[in-house]
Amino acid sequence: MAKEHPIQSEAFRYARLPYEEKKYEKELINIRERVKKGPKKGIKNAYINTIYKEALKEDNIFETYFLYDITKDGKPELFILTGSCDADSELLIYTYKNRNIKLIHKISGGAFYSYYKRKNYLLMAYQRQGEAYCYKLNYNNRRIKKKKIFEENAFVTDANGDYLYDRDYTQPPGVRIETFSCMDTIPIYDELK
């Protein structure tokens, strides 16, 4: 028999729409109660409760996450992109150590994040206000270090120099990391055996 997964996307999807909230009120109450009680034991439950806590924040439109072992300790860290707009978006990086979840790094601002696996580090590319950036994130001496790799203009202008639109920015090399909606915690069950 397959293991049952916690409540998934429906409750979160309609939580933002007042006319639909009644339909999913019971599921939302259950999720809120679970978050209030705190995580059950284990990395899976700690990460799922952290994801739920971020997804339930008011005005949060960025709700994606992924797992990647940046500390190279055999347990992946939880990366959550959160925020209500590009300007206040944050990438929150959590680790699980000694049966506790801990925020180990926070990166503010930016949008259109994409992430790429490299041998001993992670590349993060994003675009903000017409500029595109690529940063290298690695873990060294109990901290995450961020180093700018390149920056480029992402505006496309006409012959007069007037703004037309944003173009796609240059994607860095490496395997792109798949991100998941905070409404979908099944990948945590799949990744963390």
Contacts in CASP RR format, 6 or more apart in sequence:
PFRMAT RR
TARGET T0000
AUTHOR 0000-0000-0000
METHOD contacts of the structure
MODEL  1
MAKEHPIQSEAFRYARLPYEEKKYEKELINIRERVKKGPKKGIKNAYINT
IYKEALKEDNIFETYFLYDITKDGKPELFILTGSCDADSELLIYTYKNRN
IKLIHKISGGAFYSYYKRKNYLLMAYQRQGEAYCYKLNYNNRRIKKKKIF
EENAFVTDANGDYLYDRDYTQPPGVRIETFSCMDTIPIYDELK
3 189 0 8 1.000
5 185 0 8 1.000
5 186 0 8 1.000
5 189 0 8 1.000
6 34 0 8 1.000
6 48 0 8 1.000
6 185 0 8 1.000
7 27 0 8 1.000
7 30 0 8 1.000
7 31 0 8 1.000
8 183 0 8 1.000
8 184 0 8 1.000
8 185 0 8 1.000
8 186 0 8 1.000
9 181 0 8 1.000
9 183 0 8 1.000
9 184 0 8 1.000
10 24 0 8 1.000
10 27 0 8 1.000
11 24 0 8 1.000
11 27 0 8 1.000
11 28 0 8 1.000
11 31 0 8 1.000
12 55 0 8 1.000
12 56 0 8 1.000
12 63 0 8 1.000
12 182 0 8 1.000
12 183 0 8 1.000
13 183 0 8 1.000
14 20 0 8 1.000
14 21 0 8 1.000
14 23 0 8 1.000
14 24 0 8 1.000
15 21 0 8 1.000
15 24 0 8 1.000
15 28 0 8 1.000
15 56 0 8 1.000
21 28 0 8 1.000
31 52 0 8 1.000
31 56 0 8 1.000
32 56 0 8 1.000
34 49 0 8 1.000
34 52 0 8 1.000
35 49 0 8 1.000
35 52 0 8 1.000
35 53 0 8 1.000
35 56 0 8 1.000
38 49 0 8 1.000
39 45 0 8 1.000
39 46 0 8 1.000
39 48 0 8 1.000
39 49 0 8 1.000
39 50 0 8 1.000
39 101 0 8 1.000
41 99 0 8 1.000
42 96 0 8 1.000
42 99 0 8 1.000
43 75 0 8 1.000
43 96 0 8 1.000
43 192 0 8 1.000
44 188 0 8 1.000
44 189 0 8 1.000
44 192 0 8 1.000
46 96 0 8 1.000
46 100 0 8 1.000
46 101 0 8 1.000
47 67 0 8 1.000
47 78 0 8 1.000
47 94 0 8 1.000
47 96 0 8 1.000
47 101 0 8 1.000
47 188 0 8 1.000
47 192 0 8 1.000
48 185 0 8 1.000
48 188 0 8 1.000
50 78 0 8 1.000
50 80 0 8 1.000
50 94 0 8 1.000
50 101 0 8 1.000
51 65 0 8 1.000
51 78 0 8 1.000
51 80 0 8 1.000
51 182 0 8 1.000
51 185 0 8 1.000
51 188 0 8 1.000
52 182 0 8 1.000
52 185 0 8 1.000
54 60 0 8 1.000
54 63 0 8 1.000
54 80 0 8 1.000
54 82 0 8 1.000
54 92 0 8 1.000
54 182 0 8 1.000
55 63 0 8 1.000
55 182 0 8 1.000
55 183 0 8 1.000
57 82 0 8 1.000
57 83 0 8 1.000
59 83 0 8 1.000
59 84 0 8 1.000
60 82 0 8 1.000
60 83 0 8 1.000
60 84 0 8 1.000
61 83 0 8 1.000
61 84 0 8 1.000
61 85 0 8 1.000
62 81 0 8 1.000
62 82 0 8 1.000
62 83 0 8 1.000
62 84 0 8 1.000
62 89 0 8 1.000
62 111 0 8 1.000
63 81 0 8 1.000
63 82 0 8 1.000
63 181 0 8 1.000
63 182 0 8 1.000
63 183 0 8 1.000
64 80 0 8 1.000
64 81 0 8 1.000
64 113 0 8 1.000
64 179 0 8 1.000
64 180 0 8 1.000
64 181 0 8 1.000
64 182 0 8 1.000
65 78 0 8 1.000
65 79 0 8 1.000
65 80 0 8 1.000
65 81 0 8 1.000
65 179 0 8 1.000
65 180 0 8 1.000
65 182 0 8 1.000
66 79 0 8 1.000
66 115 0 8 1.000
66 177 0 8 1.000
66 178 0 8 1.000
66 179 0 8 1.000
66 180 0 8 1.000
67 76 0 8 1.000
67 77 0 8 1.000
67 78 0 8 1.000
67 79 0 8 1.000
67 187 0 8 1.000
67 188 0 8 1.000
67 191 0 8 1.000
67 192 0 8 1.000
68 76 0 8 1.000
68 77 0 8 1.000
68 79 0 8 1.000
68 115 0 8 1.000
68 117 0 8 1.000
68 122 0 8 1.000
68 177 0 8 1.000
69 75 0 8 1.000
69 76 0 8 1.000
69 77 0 8 1.000
70 77 0 8 1.000
70 93 0 8 1.000
70 121 0 8 1.000
70 122 0 8 1.000
70 137 0 8 1.000
70 138 0 8 1.000
70 139 0 8 1.000
70 144 0 8 1.000
71 77 0 8 1.000
71 95 0 8 1.000
71 139 0 8 1.000
72 120 0 8 1.000
72 139 0 8 1.000
73 97 0 8 1.000
75 95 0 8 1.000
75 96 0 8 1.000
75 97 0 8 1.000
76 191 0 8 1.000
76 192 0 8 1.000
77 93 0 8 1.000
77 94 0 8 1.000
77 95 0 8 1.000
77 96 0 8 1.000
77 104 0 8 1.000
78 93 0 8 1.000
78 94 0 8 1.000
78 95 0 8 1.000
78 96 0 8 1.000
78 101 0 8 1.000
79 91 0 8 1.000
79 92 0 8 1.000
79 93 0 8 1.000
79 94 0 8 1.000
79 115 0 8 1.000
80 91 0 8 1.000
80 92 0 8 1.000
80 94 0 8 1.000
80 182 0 8 1.000
81 89 0 8 1.000
81 90 0 8 1.000
81 91 0 8 1.000
81 92 0 8 1.000
81 113 0 8 1.000
81 179 0 8 1.000
82 89 0 8 1.000
82 90 0 8 1.000
82 92 0 8 1.000
83 89 0 8 1.000
83 90 0 8 1.000
86 109 0 8 1.000
86 110 0 8 1.000
86 111 0 8 1.000
86 128 0 8 1.000
86 129 0 8 1.000
87 109 0 8 1.000
87 110 0 8 1.000
88 108 0 8 1.000
88 109 0 8 1.000
89 108 0 8 1.000
89 109 0 8 1.000
89 110 0 8 1.000
89 111 0 8 1.000
90 106 0 8 1.000
90 107 0 8 1.000
90 108 0 8 1.000
90 109 0 8 1.000
91 106 0 8 1.000
91 107 0 8 1.000
91 113 0 8 1.000
91 124 0 8 1.000
92 103 0 8 1.000
92 105 0 8 1.000
92 106 0 8 1.000
93 103 0 8 1.000
93 104 0 8 1.000
93 105 0 8 1.000
93 106 0 8 1.000
93 107 0 8 1.000
93 144 0 8 1.000
94 101 0 8 1.000
94 102 0 8 1.000
94 103 0 8 1.000
94 104 0 8 1.000
95 101 0 8 1.000
95 102 0 8 1.000
95 104 0 8 1.000
96 102 0 8 1.000
104 143 0 8 1.000
104 144 0 8 1.000
105 143 0 8 1.000
105 144 0 8 1.000
107 124 0 8 1.000
107 146 0 8 1.000
109 128 0 8 1.000
110 126 0 8 1.000
110 127 0 8 1.000
110 128 0 8 1.000
111 126 0 8 1.000
111 127 0 8 1.000
111 128 0 8 1.000
112 126 0 8 1.000
112 127 0 8 1.000
112 169 0 8 1.000
113 124 0 8 1.000
113 125 0 8 1.000
113 126 0 8 1.000
113 179 0 8 1.000
114 124 0 8 1.000
114 125 0 8 1.000
114 126 0 8 1.000
114 171 0 8 1.000
114 176 0 8 1.000
115 122 0 8 1.000
115 123 0 8 1.000
115 124 0 8 1.000
115 125 0 8 1.000
115 176 0 8 1.000
115 177 0 8 1.000
115 179 0 8 1.000
116 122 0 8 1.000
116 123 0 8 1.000
116 124 0 8 1.000
116 125 0 8 1.000
116 171 0 8 1.000
116 172 0 8 1.000
116 173 0 8 1.000
116 174 0 8 1.000
116 175 0 8 1.000
116 176 0 8 1.000
116 177 0 8 1.000
117 174 0 8 1.000
117 175 0 8 1.000
117 176 0 8 1.000
117 177 0 8 1.000
118 136 0 8 1.000
118 174 0 8 1.000
120 138 0 8 1.000
121 136 0 8 1.000
121 137 0 8 1.000
121 138 0 8 1.000
122 136 0 8 1.000
122 137 0 8 1.000
122 138 0 8 1.000
122 177 0 8 1.000
123 134 0 8 1.000
123 135 0 8 1.000
123 136 0 8 1.000
123 137 0 8 1.000
123 149 0 8 1.000
123 172 0 8 1.000
123 174 0 8 1.000
124 134 0 8 1.000
124 135 0 8 1.000
124 136 0 8 1.000
124 137 0 8 1.000
125 132 0 8 1.000
125 133 0 8 1.000
125 134 0 8 1.000
125 135 0 8 1.000
125 169 0 8 1.000
125 170 0 8 1.000
125 171 0 8 1.000
125 172 0 8 1.000
126 132 0 8 1.000
126 133 0 8 1.000
127 133 0 8 1.000
127 154 0 8 1.000
127 166 0 8 1.000
127 169 0 8 1.000
130 153 0 8 1.000
130 154 0 8 1.000
130 155 0 8 1.000
130 166 0 8 1.000
131 151 0 8 1.000
131 152 0 8 1.000
131 153 0 8 1.000
131 154 0 8 1.000
132 151 0 8 1.000
132 152 0 8 1.000
132 153 0 8 1.000
132 154 0 8 1.000
132 169 0 8 1.000
132 170 0 8 1.000
133 148 0 8 1.000
133 150 0 8 1.000
133 151 0 8 1.000
134 148 0 8 1.000
134 149 0 8 1.000
134 150 0 8 1.000
134 151 0 8 1.000
134 170 0 8 1.000
134 172 0 8 1.000
135 146 0 8 1.000
135 147 0 8 1.000
135 148 0 8 1.000
135 149 0 8 1.000
136 146 0 8 1.000
136 147 0 8 1.000
136 149 0 8 1.000
137 144 0 8 1.000
137 145 0 8 1.000
137 146 0 8 1.000
138 144 0 8 1.000
138 145 0 8 1.000
138 147 0 8 1.000
139 145 0 8 1.000
149 172 0 8 1.000
150 170 0 8 1.000
152 169 0 8 1.000
152 170 0 8 1.000
154 166 0 8 1.000
154 167 0 8 1.000
154 168 0 8 1.000
154 169 0 8 1.000
155 163 0 8 1.000
155 164 0 8 1.000
155 165 0 8 1.000
155 166 0 8 1.000
155 167 0 8 1.000
156 163 0 8 1.000
156 164 0 8 1.000
156 165 0 8 1.000
156 166 0 8 1.000
156 167 0 8 1.000
157 163 0 8 1.000
157 164 0 8 1.000
158 164 0 8 1.000
180 187 0 8 1.000
END
